[in-house]
């Protein structure tokens, strides 16, 4: 999902300062299916940044890389 998002943003927003990818965590998710948020930054208008803040263990927004680290399978062969 992230690779596709990166590809689309590079195509559609090549002048962006930065890209951001992530997911809403319960109880802050508004739909019940998994979907990736892909952003070309900076946020316009700037107040939209608030909607995508992380509240740590309380939920909110989690960066895609952080989520992938959390769910990465443990290698039992090491």
HTML snippet that shows the backbone in 3Dmol.js (N, CA, C, O; Angstrom):
<script src="https://3Dmol.org/build/3Dmol-min.js"></script>
<div id="view" style="width:600px;height:400px;position:relative"></div>
<script>
const pdb = `
ATOM      1  N   UNK A   1       0.821  -1.191   0.000  1.00  0.00           N
ATOM      2  CA  UNK A   1       0.000   0.000   0.000  1.00  0.00           C
ATOM      3  C   UNK A   1       0.866   1.257   0.000  1.00  0.00           C
ATOM      4  O   UNK A   1       0.587   2.214  -0.722  1.00  0.00           O
ATOM      5  N   UNK A   2       1.917   1.245   0.815  1.00  0.00           N
ATOM      6  CA  UNK A   2       2.776   2.426   0.915  1.00  0.00           C
ATOM      7  C   UNK A   2       3.506   2.665  -0.401  1.00  0.00           C
ATOM      8  O   UNK A   2       3.625   3.807  -0.846  1.00  0.00           O
ATOM      9  N   UNK A   3       3.993   1.602  -1.023  1.00  0.00           N
ATOM     10  CA  UNK A   3       4.703   1.766  -2.300  1.00  0.00           C
ATOM     11  C   UNK A   3       3.796   2.362  -3.370  1.00  0.00           C
ATOM     12  O   UNK A   3       4.226   3.211  -4.151  1.00  0.00           O
ATOM     13  N   UNK A   4       2.562   1.926  -3.405  1.00  0.00           N
ATOM     14  CA  UNK A   4       1.611   2.478  -4.369  1.00  0.00           C
ATOM     15  C   UNK A   4       1.334   3.945  -4.043  1.00  0.00           C
ATOM     16  O   UNK A   4       1.298   4.781  -4.946  1.00  0.00           O
ATOM     17  N   UNK A   5       1.137   4.266  -2.760  1.00  0.00           N
ATOM     18  CA  UNK A   5       0.922   5.646  -2.339  1.00  0.00           C
ATOM     19  C   UNK A   5       2.093   6.538  -2.707  1.00  0.00           C
ATOM     20  O   UNK A   5       1.900   7.659  -3.178  1.00  0.00           O
ATOM     21  N   UNK A   6       3.319   6.043  -2.492  1.00  0.00           N
ATOM     22  CA  UNK A   6       4.510   6.821  -2.846  1.00  0.00           C
ATOM     23  C   UNK A   6       4.550   7.094  -4.344  1.00  0.00           C
ATOM     24  O   UNK A   6       4.840   8.209  -4.779  1.00  0.00           O
ATOM     25  N   UNK A   7       4.260   6.079  -5.109  1.00  0.00           N
ATOM     26  CA  UNK A   7       4.269   6.219  -6.564  1.00  0.00           C
ATOM     27  C   UNK A   7       3.241   7.251  -7.032  1.00  0.00           C
ATOM     28  O   UNK A   7       3.537   8.093  -7.880  1.00  0.00           O
ATOM     29  N   UNK A   8       2.035   7.179  -6.474  1.00  0.00           N
ATOM     30  CA  UNK A   8       0.977   8.114  -6.868  1.00  0.00           C
ATOM     31  C   UNK A   8       1.307   9.551  -6.464  1.00  0.00           C
ATOM     32  O   UNK A   8       1.074  10.483  -7.232  1.00  0.00           O
ATOM     33  N   UNK A   9       1.852   9.728  -5.253  1.00  0.00           N
ATOM     34  CA  UNK A   9       2.183  11.087  -4.819  1.00  0.00           C
ATOM     35  C   UNK A   9       3.350  11.666  -5.608  1.00  0.00           C
ATOM     36  O   UNK A   9       3.359  12.859  -5.911  1.00  0.00           O
ATOM     37  N   UNK A  10       4.330  10.842  -5.943  1.00  0.00           N
ATOM     38  CA  UNK A  10       5.446  11.326  -6.755  1.00  0.00           C
ATOM     39  C   UNK A  10       4.956  11.759  -8.137  1.00  0.00           C
ATOM     40  O   UNK A  10       5.473  12.709  -8.725  1.00  0.00           O
ATOM     41  N   UNK A  11       3.957  11.051  -8.636  1.00  0.00           N
ATOM     42  CA  UNK A  11       3.382  11.405  -9.936  1.00  0.00           C
ATOM     43  C   UNK A  11       2.496  12.657  -9.834  1.00  0.00           C
ATOM     44  O   UNK A  11       2.592  13.562 -10.663  1.00  0.00           O
ATOM     45  N   UNK A  12       1.638  12.698  -8.811  1.00  0.00           N
ATOM     46  CA  UNK A  12       0.618  13.747  -8.717  1.00  0.00           C
ATOM     47  C   UNK A  12       1.060  14.997  -7.961  1.00  0.00           C
ATOM     48  O   UNK A  12       0.485  16.067  -8.159  1.00  0.00           O
ATOM     49  N   UNK A  13       2.070  14.884  -7.100  1.00  0.00           N
ATOM     50  CA  UNK A  13       2.537  16.033  -6.314  1.00  0.00           C
ATOM     51  C   UNK A  13       4.064  16.040  -6.262  1.00  0.00           C
ATOM     52  O   UNK A  13       4.649  15.961  -5.181  1.00  0.00           O
ATOM     53  N   UNK A  14       4.711  16.132  -7.423  1.00  0.00           N
ATOM     54  CA  UNK A  14       6.180  16.038  -7.446  1.00  0.00           C
ATOM     55  C   UNK A  14       6.882  17.189  -6.729  1.00  0.00           C
ATOM     56  O   UNK A  14       8.041  17.048  -6.341  1.00  0.00           O
ATOM     57  N   UNK A  15       6.215  18.308  -6.547  1.00  0.00           N
ATOM     58  CA  UNK A  15       6.837  19.451  -5.887  1.00  0.00           C
ATOM     59  C   UNK A  15       6.636  19.500  -4.387  1.00  0.00           C
ATOM     60  O   UNK A  15       7.016  20.481  -3.747  1.00  0.00           O
ATOM     61  N   UNK A  16       6.044  18.459  -3.810  1.00  0.00           N
ATOM     62  CA  UNK A  16       5.780  18.457  -2.368  1.00  0.00           C
ATOM     63  C   UNK A  16       7.083  18.483  -1.578  1.00  0.00           C
ATOM     64  O   UNK A  16       8.090  17.908  -1.992  1.00  0.00           O
ATOM     65  N   UNK A  17       7.047  19.157  -0.438  1.00  0.00           N
ATOM     66  CA  UNK A  17       8.200  19.253   0.444  1.00  0.00           C
ATOM     67  C   UNK A  17       8.483  17.895   1.092  1.00  0.00           C
ATOM     68  O   UNK A  17       9.639  17.518   1.288  1.00  0.00           O
ATOM     69  N   UNK A  18       7.416  17.172   1.420  1.00  0.00           N
ATOM     70  CA  UNK A  18       7.531  15.911   2.156  1.00  0.00           C
ATOM     71  C   UNK A  18       6.257  15.107   1.918  1.00  0.00           C
ATOM     72  O   UNK A  18       5.210  15.664   1.590  1.00  0.00           O
ATOM     73  N   UNK A  19       6.361  13.793   2.086  1.00  0.00           N
ATOM     74  CA  UNK A  19       5.193  12.916   1.992  1.00  0.00           C
ATOM     75  C   UNK A  19       4.974  12.264   3.354  1.00  0.00           C
ATOM     76  O   UNK A  19       5.919  12.069   4.119  1.00  0.00           O
ATOM     77  N   UNK A  20       3.724  11.929   3.649  1.00  0.00           N
ATOM     78  CA  UNK A  20       3.382  11.277   4.921  1.00  0.00           C
ATOM     79  C   UNK A  20       2.343  10.204   4.649  1.00  0.00           C
ATOM     80  O   UNK A  20       1.401  10.416   3.885  1.00  0.00           O
ATOM     81  N   UNK A  21       2.524   9.042   5.283  1.00  0.00           N
ATOM     82  CA  UNK A  21       1.644   7.895   5.089  1.00  0.00           C
ATOM     83  C   UNK A  21       1.263   7.331   6.446  1.00  0.00           C
ATOM     84  O   UNK A  21       2.110   7.207   7.332  1.00  0.00           O
ATOM     85  N   UNK A  22      -0.022   6.984   6.614  1.00  0.00           N
ATOM     86  CA  UNK A  22      -0.413   6.410   7.891  1.00  0.00           C
ATOM     87  C   UNK A  22      -1.879   6.048   7.962  1.00  0.00           C
ATOM     88  O   UNK A  22      -2.621   6.137   6.984  1.00  0.00           O
ATOM     89  N   UNK A  23      -2.272   5.633   9.165  1.00  0.00           N
ATOM     90  CA  UNK A  23      -3.603   5.110   9.417  1.00  0.00           C
ATOM     91  C   UNK A  23      -4.189   5.748  10.672  1.00  0.00           C
ATOM     92  O   UNK A  23      -3.454   6.125  11.584  1.00  0.00           O
ATOM     93  N   UNK A  24      -5.513   5.866  10.716  1.00  0.00           N
ATOM     94  CA  UNK A  24      -6.188   6.250  11.952  1.00  0.00           C
ATOM     95  C   UNK A  24      -6.335   4.999  12.810  1.00  0.00           C
ATOM     96  O   UNK A  24      -6.594   3.910  12.299  1.00  0.00           O
ATOM     97  N   UNK A  25      -6.166   5.169  14.130  1.00  0.00           N
ATOM     98  CA  UNK A  25      -6.328   4.056  15.066  1.00  0.00           C
ATOM     99  C   UNK A  25      -7.612   4.250  15.866  1.00  0.00           C
ATOM    100  O   UNK A  25      -7.989   5.380  16.180  1.00  0.00           O
ATOM    101  N   UNK A  26      -8.280   3.151  16.193  1.00  0.00           N
ATOM    102  CA  UNK A  26      -9.457   3.273  17.058  1.00  0.00           C
ATOM    103  C   UNK A  26      -9.075   3.948  18.375  1.00  0.00           C
ATOM    104  O   UNK A  26      -7.968   3.722  18.864  1.00  0.00           O
ATOM    105  N   UNK A  27      -9.909   4.732  18.940  1.00  0.00           N
ATOM    106  CA  UNK A  27     -11.302   5.001  18.576  1.00  0.00           C
ATOM    107  C   UNK A  27     -11.458   6.187  17.631  1.00  0.00           C
ATOM    108  O   UNK A  27     -12.559   6.722  17.501  1.00  0.00           O
ATOM    109  N   UNK A  28     -10.393   6.607  16.974  1.00  0.00           N
ATOM    110  CA  UNK A  28     -10.424   7.795  16.128  1.00  0.00           C
ATOM    111  C   UNK A  28     -10.640   7.488  14.646  1.00  0.00           C
ATOM    112  O   UNK A  28     -10.515   8.377  13.804  1.00  0.00           O
ATOM    113  N   UNK A  29     -10.958   6.251  14.331  1.00  0.00           N
ATOM    114  CA  UNK A  29     -11.239   5.939  12.932  1.00  0.00           C
ATOM    115  C   UNK A  29     -12.721   6.180  12.651  1.00  0.00           C
ATOM    116  O   UNK A  29     -13.576   5.882  13.485  1.00  0.00           O
ATOM    117  N   UNK A  30     -13.014   6.718  11.480  1.00  0.00           N
ATOM    118  CA  UNK A  30     -14.401   7.053  11.158  1.00  0.00           C
ATOM    119  C   UNK A  30     -15.051   6.042  10.215  1.00  0.00           C
ATOM    120  O   UNK A  30     -16.263   6.083  10.006  1.00  0.00           O
ATOM    121  N   UNK A  31     -14.261   5.141   9.647  1.00  0.00           N
ATOM    122  CA  UNK A  31     -14.800   4.073   8.797  1.00  0.00           C
ATOM    123  C   UNK A  31     -14.225   2.748   9.282  1.00  0.00           C
ATOM    124  O   UNK A  31     -13.165   2.721   9.906  1.00  0.00           O
ATOM    125  N   UNK A  32     -14.911   1.665   9.002  1.00  0.00           N
ATOM    126  CA  UNK A  32     -14.506   0.375   9.580  1.00  0.00           C
ATOM    127  C   UNK A  32     -13.670  -0.486   8.631  1.00  0.00           C
ATOM    128  O   UNK A  32     -13.557  -1.694   8.842  1.00  0.00           O
ATOM    129  N   UNK A  33     -13.093   0.100   7.609  1.00  0.00           N
ATOM    130  CA  UNK A  33     -12.212  -0.675   6.730  1.00  0.00           C
ATOM    131  C   UNK A  33     -10.820  -0.047   6.725  1.00  0.00           C
ATOM    132  O   UNK A  33     -10.657   1.147   6.976  1.00  0.00           O
ATOM    133  N   UNK A  34      -9.836  -0.868   6.437  1.00  0.00           N
ATOM    134  CA  UNK A  34      -8.453  -0.406   6.401  1.00  0.00           C
ATOM    135  C   UNK A  34      -8.219   0.435   5.149  1.00  0.00           C
ATOM    136  O   UNK A  34      -8.551   0.018   4.039  1.00  0.00           O
ATOM    137  N   UNK A  35      -7.653   1.603   5.337  1.00  0.00           N
ATOM    138  CA  UNK A  35      -7.264   2.445   4.205  1.00  0.00           C
ATOM    139  C   UNK A  35      -6.077   3.300   4.621  1.00  0.00           C
ATOM    140  O   UNK A  35      -5.988   3.748   5.764  1.00  0.00           O
ATOM    141  N   UNK A  36      -5.186   3.516   3.698  1.00  0.00           N
ATOM    142  CA  UNK A  36      -3.968   4.277   3.939  1.00  0.00           C
ATOM    143  C   UNK A  36      -4.189   5.738   3.564  1.00  0.00           C
ATOM    144  O   UNK A  36      -4.712   6.038   2.490  1.00  0.00           O
ATOM    145  N   UNK A  37      -3.789   6.643   4.453  1.00  0.00           N
ATOM    146  CA  UNK A  37      -3.812   8.066   4.145  1.00  0.00           C
ATOM    147  C   UNK A  37      -2.450   8.431   3.561  1.00  0.00           C
ATOM    148  O   UNK A  37      -1.415   8.081   4.127  1.00  0.00           O
ATOM    149  N   UNK A  38      -2.452   9.131   2.432  1.00  0.00           N
ATOM    150  CA  UNK A  38      -1.231   9.562   1.752  1.00  0.00           C
ATOM    151  C   UNK A  38      -1.292  11.075   1.597  1.00  0.00           C
ATOM    152  O   UNK A  38      -2.231  11.607   1.005  1.00  0.00           O
ATOM    153  N   UNK A  39      -0.292  11.763   2.130  1.00  0.00           N
ATOM    154  CA  UNK A  39      -0.307  13.222   2.119  1.00  0.00           C
ATOM    155  C   UNK A  39       0.930  13.782   1.445  1.00  0.00           C
ATOM    156  O   UNK A  39       2.042  13.294   1.651  1.00  0.00           O
ATOM    157  N   UNK A  40       0.725  14.808   0.638  1.00  0.00           N
ATOM    158  CA  UNK A  40       1.813  15.632   0.129  1.00  0.00           C
ATOM    159  C   UNK A  40       1.826  16.870   1.012  1.00  0.00           C
ATOM    160  O   UNK A  40       0.859  17.632   1.035  1.00  0.00           O
ATOM    161  N   UNK A  41       2.912  17.072   1.734  1.00  0.00           N
ATOM    162  CA  UNK A  41       2.986  18.160   2.705  1.00  0.00           C
ATOM    163  C   UNK A  41       3.604  19.414   2.100  1.00  0.00           C
ATOM    164  O   UNK A  41       4.331  19.306   1.113  1.00  0.00           O
ATOM    165  N   UNK A  42       3.352  20.573   2.638  1.00  0.00           N
ATOM    166  CA  UNK A  42       2.676  20.853   3.898  1.00  0.00           C
ATOM    167  C   UNK A  42       1.154  20.781   3.762  1.00  0.00           C
ATOM    168  O   UNK A  42       0.596  20.874   2.669  1.00  0.00           O
ATOM    169  N   UNK A  43       0.503  20.609   4.926  1.00  0.00           N
ATOM    170  CA  UNK A  43      -0.957  20.600   4.954  1.00  0.00           C
ATOM    171  C   UNK A  43      -1.501  21.974   4.567  1.00  0.00           C
ATOM    172  O   UNK A  43      -1.003  23.003   5.024  1.00  0.00           O
ATOM    173  N   UNK A  44      -2.521  21.974   3.727  1.00  0.00           N
ATOM    174  CA  UNK A  44      -3.212  23.218   3.356  1.00  0.00           C
ATOM    175  C   UNK A  44      -4.696  22.958   3.484  1.00  0.00           C
ATOM    176  O   UNK A  44      -5.209  22.105   2.759  1.00  0.00           O
ATOM    177  N   UNK A  45      -5.404  23.623   4.340  1.00  0.00           N
ATOM    178  CA  UNK A  45      -4.955  24.616   5.316  1.00  0.00           C
ATOM    179  C   UNK A  45      -4.191  23.951   6.463  1.00  0.00           C
ATOM    180  O   UNK A  45      -4.338  22.755   6.713  1.00  0.00           O
ATOM    181  N   UNK A  46      -3.388  24.735   7.142  1.00  0.00           N
ATOM    182  CA  UNK A  46      -2.498  24.202   8.189  1.00  0.00           C
ATOM    183  C   UNK A  46      -3.236  23.516   9.333  1.00  0.00           C
ATOM    184  O   UNK A  46      -2.690  22.592   9.936  1.00  0.00           O
ATOM    185  N   UNK A  47      -4.456  23.935   9.652  1.00  0.00           N
ATOM    186  CA  UNK A  47      -5.191  23.347  10.775  1.00  0.00           C
ATOM    187  C   UNK A  47      -5.521  21.875  10.522  1.00  0.00           C
ATOM    188  O   UNK A  47      -5.827  21.157  11.473  1.00  0.00           O
ATOM    189  N   UNK A  48      -5.470  21.407   9.290  1.00  0.00           N
ATOM    190  CA  UNK A  48      -5.760  19.993   9.012  1.00  0.00           C
ATOM    191  C   UNK A  48      -4.749  19.060   9.672  1.00  0.00           C
ATOM    192  O   UNK A  48      -5.027  17.876   9.865  1.00  0.00           O
ATOM    193  N   UNK A  49      -3.585  19.587  10.015  1.00  0.00           N
ATOM    194  CA  UNK A  49      -2.556  18.786  10.680  1.00  0.00           C
ATOM    195  C   UNK A  49      -3.089  18.168  11.970  1.00  0.00           C
ATOM    196  O   UNK A  49      -2.684  17.067  12.344  1.00  0.00           O
ATOM    197  N   UNK A  50      -3.985  18.863  12.644  1.00  0.00           N
ATOM    198  CA  UNK A  50      -4.536  18.395  13.925  1.00  0.00           C
ATOM    199  C   UNK A  50      -5.255  17.057  13.766  1.00  0.00           C
ATOM    200  O   UNK A  50      -5.189  16.207  14.654  1.00  0.00           O
ATOM    201  N   UNK A  51      -5.932  16.870  12.653  1.00  0.00           N
ATOM    202  CA  UNK A  51      -6.686  15.637  12.418  1.00  0.00           C
ATOM    203  C   UNK A  51      -5.776  14.413  12.343  1.00  0.00           C
ATOM    204  O   UNK A  51      -6.238  13.287  12.530  1.00  0.00           O
ATOM    205  N   UNK A  52      -4.516  14.618  12.078  1.00  0.00           N
ATOM    206  CA  UNK A  52      -3.594  13.503  11.864  1.00  0.00           C
ATOM    207  C   UNK A  52      -2.478  13.469  12.904  1.00  0.00           C
ATOM    208  O   UNK A  52      -1.340  13.122  12.590  1.00  0.00           O
ATOM    209  N   UNK A  53      -2.809  13.830  14.142  1.00  0.00           N
ATOM    210  CA  UNK A  53      -1.863  13.745  15.256  1.00  0.00           C
ATOM    211  C   UNK A  53      -1.907  12.356  15.877  1.00  0.00           C
ATOM    212  O   UNK A  53      -2.930  11.672  15.835  1.00  0.00           O
ATOM    213  N   UNK A  54      -0.793  11.957  16.446  1.00  0.00           N
ATOM    214  CA  UNK A  54      -0.735  10.697  17.178  1.00  0.00           C
ATOM    215  C   UNK A  54      -0.943  10.967  18.657  1.00  0.00           C
ATOM    216  O   UNK A  54      -0.388  11.917  19.209  1.00  0.00           O
ATOM    217  N   UNK A  55      -1.743  10.129  19.292  1.00  0.00           N
ATOM    218  CA  UNK A  55      -1.948  10.220  20.738  1.00  0.00           C
ATOM    219  C   UNK A  55      -1.340   9.007  21.426  1.00  0.00           C
ATOM    220  O   UNK A  55      -1.815   8.578  22.478  1.00  0.00           O
ATOM    221  N   UNK A  56      -0.288   8.457  20.827  1.00  0.00           N
ATOM    222  CA  UNK A  56       0.430   7.330  21.404  1.00  0.00           C
ATOM    223  C   UNK A  56      -0.489   6.151  21.676  1.00  0.00           C
ATOM    224  O   UNK A  56      -1.233   5.735  20.788  1.00  0.00           O
ATOM    225  N   UNK A  57      -0.451   5.604  22.889  1.00  0.00           N
ATOM    226  CA  UNK A  57      -1.267   4.432  23.201  1.00  0.00           C
ATOM    227  C   UNK A  57      -2.774   4.714  23.207  1.00  0.00           C
ATOM    228  O   UNK A  57      -3.580   3.784  23.230  1.00  0.00           O
ATOM    229  N   UNK A  58      -3.148   5.981  23.186  1.00  0.00           N
ATOM    230  CA  UNK A  58      -4.571   6.322  23.189  1.00  0.00           C
ATOM    231  C   UNK A  58      -5.188   6.269  21.792  1.00  0.00           C
ATOM    232  O   UNK A  58      -6.408   6.357  21.648  1.00  0.00           O
ATOM    233  N   UNK A  59      -4.366   6.129  20.787  1.00  0.00           N
ATOM    234  CA  UNK A  59      -4.886   6.053  19.413  1.00  0.00           C
ATOM    235  C   UNK A  59      -4.515   7.275  18.617  1.00  0.00           C
ATOM    236  O   UNK A  59      -3.452   7.865  18.811  1.00  0.00           O
ATOM    237  N   UNK A  60      -5.397   7.647  17.722  1.00  0.00           N
ATOM    238  CA  UNK A  60      -5.124   8.774  16.837  1.00  0.00           C
ATOM    239  C   UNK A  60      -4.590   8.280  15.517  1.00  0.00           C
ATOM    240  O   UNK A  60      -5.149   7.359  14.922  1.00  0.00           O
ATOM    241  N   UNK A  61      -3.526   8.875  15.057  1.00  0.00           N
ATOM    242  CA  UNK A  61      -2.939   8.555  13.761  1.00  0.00           C
ATOM    243  C   UNK A  61      -1.605   7.869  13.986  1.00  0.00           C
ATOM    244  O   UNK A  61      -0.827   8.298  14.838  1.00  0.00           O
ATOM    245  N   UNK A  62      -1.328   6.812  13.239  1.00  0.00           N
ATOM    246  CA  UNK A  62      -0.037   6.131  13.338  1.00  0.00           C
ATOM    247  C   UNK A  62       0.619   6.132  11.969  1.00  0.00           C
ATOM    248  O   UNK A  62      -0.008   5.814  10.958  1.00  0.00           O
ATOM    249  N   UNK A  63       1.888   6.495  11.956  1.00  0.00           N
ATOM    250  CA  UNK A  63       2.653   6.488  10.715  1.00  0.00           C
ATOM    251  C   UNK A  63       2.747   5.054  10.196  1.00  0.00           C
ATOM    252  O   UNK A  63       2.856   4.112  10.981  1.00  0.00           O
ATOM    253  N   UNK A  64       2.705   4.893   8.887  1.00  0.00           N
ATOM    254  CA  UNK A  64       2.748   3.566   8.284  1.00  0.00           C
ATOM    255  C   UNK A  64       4.011   2.804   8.698  1.00  0.00           C
ATOM    256  O   UNK A  64       3.937   1.613   9.001  1.00  0.00           O
ATOM    257  N   UNK A  65       5.170   3.477   8.714  1.00  0.00           N
ATOM    258  CA  UNK A  65       6.414   2.802   9.103  1.00  0.00           C
ATOM    259  C   UNK A  65       6.358   2.308  10.548  1.00  0.00           C
ATOM    260  O   UNK A  65       6.848   1.219  10.848  1.00  0.00           O
ATOM    261  N   UNK A  66       5.769   3.094  11.440  1.00  0.00           N
ATOM    262  CA  UNK A  66       5.651   2.683  12.845  1.00  0.00           C
ATOM    263  C   UNK A  66       4.737   1.470  12.983  1.00  0.00           C
ATOM    264  O   UNK A  66       5.024   0.560  13.760  1.00  0.00           O
ATOM    265  N   UNK A  67       3.639   1.455  12.231  1.00  0.00           N
ATOM    266  CA  UNK A  67       2.731   0.313  12.276  1.00  0.00           C
ATOM    267  C   UNK A  67       3.411  -0.940  11.734  1.00  0.00           C
ATOM    268  O   UNK A  67       3.266  -2.020  12.308  1.00  0.00           O
ATOM    269  N   UNK A  68       4.143  -0.807  10.643  1.00  0.00           N
ATOM    270  CA  UNK A  68       4.838  -1.965  10.071  1.00  0.00           C
ATOM    271  C   UNK A  68       5.856  -2.545  11.051  1.00  0.00           C
ATOM    272  O   UNK A  68       6.026  -3.763  11.121  1.00  0.00           O
ATOM    273  N   UNK A  69       6.534  -1.679  11.808  1.00  0.00           N
ATOM    274  CA  UNK A  69       7.477  -2.164  12.828  1.00  0.00           C
ATOM    275  C   UNK A  69       6.743  -2.947  13.917  1.00  0.00           C
ATOM    276  O   UNK A  69       7.249  -3.957  14.405  1.00  0.00           O
ATOM    277  N   UNK A  70       5.551  -2.480  14.297  1.00  0.00           N
ATOM    278  CA  UNK A  70       4.774  -3.145  15.353  1.00  0.00           C
ATOM    279  C   UNK A  70       4.277  -4.526  14.926  1.00  0.00           C
ATOM    280  O   UNK A  70       4.228  -5.446  15.743  1.00  0.00           O
ATOM    281  N   UNK A  71       3.914  -4.675  13.670  1.00  0.00           N
ATOM    282  CA  UNK A  71       3.311  -5.939  13.231  1.00  0.00           C
ATOM    283  C   UNK A  71       4.289  -6.860  12.516  1.00  0.00           C
ATOM    284  O   UNK A  71       3.904  -7.929  12.043  1.00  0.00           O
ATOM    285  N   UNK A  72       5.545  -6.456  12.436  1.00  0.00           N
ATOM    286  CA  UNK A  72       6.554  -7.278  11.761  1.00  0.00           C
ATOM    287  C   UNK A  72       6.686  -8.611  12.498  1.00  0.00           C
ATOM    288  O   UNK A  72       6.842  -8.635  13.719  1.00  0.00           O
ATOM    289  N   UNK A  73       6.623  -9.726  11.751  1.00  0.00           N
ATOM    290  CA  UNK A  73       6.740 -11.034  12.413  1.00  0.00           C
ATOM    291  C   UNK A  73       8.121 -11.213  13.037  1.00  0.00           C
ATOM    292  O   UNK A  73       9.122 -10.709  12.528  1.00  0.00           O
ATOM    293  N   UNK A  74       8.149 -11.932  14.132  1.00  0.00           N
ATOM    294  CA  UNK A  74       9.404 -12.243  14.803  1.00  0.00           C
ATOM    295  C   UNK A  74      10.072 -13.392  14.055  1.00  0.00           C
ATOM    296  O   UNK A  74       9.433 -14.398  13.749  1.00  0.00           O
ATOM    297  N   UNK A  75      11.358 -13.235  13.763  1.00  0.00           N
ATOM    298  CA  UNK A  75      12.109 -14.271  13.073  1.00  0.00           C
ATOM    299  C   UNK A  75      12.646 -15.246  14.125  1.00  0.00           C
ATOM    300  O   UNK A  75      13.582 -14.929  14.859  1.00  0.00           O
ATOM    301  N   UNK A  76      12.045 -16.428  14.188  1.00  0.00           N
ATOM    302  CA  UNK A  76      12.465 -17.433  15.179  1.00  0.00           C
ATOM    303  C   UNK A  76      13.715 -18.182  14.777  1.00  0.00           C
ATOM    304  O   UNK A  76      14.215 -18.992  15.558  1.00  0.00           O
ATOM    305  N   UNK A  77      14.244 -17.938  13.569  1.00  0.00           N
ATOM    306  CA  UNK A  77      15.436 -18.627  13.094  1.00  0.00           C
ATOM    307  C   UNK A  77      16.716 -17.902  13.480  1.00  0.00           C
ATOM    308  O   UNK A  77      17.807 -18.393  13.190  1.00  0.00           O
ATOM    309  N   UNK A  78      16.608 -16.743  14.127  1.00  0.00           N
ATOM    310  CA  UNK A  78      17.815 -15.959  14.489  1.00  0.00           C
ATOM    311  C   UNK A  78      18.346 -16.386  15.830  1.00  0.00           C
ATOM    312  O   UNK A  78      19.348 -15.845  16.298  1.00  0.00           O
TER     313      UNK A  78
END
`;
const viewer = $3Dmol.createViewer("view");
viewer.addModel(pdb, "pdb");
viewer.setStyle({}, {cartoon: {color: "spectrum"}});
viewer.zoomTo();
viewer.render();
</script>
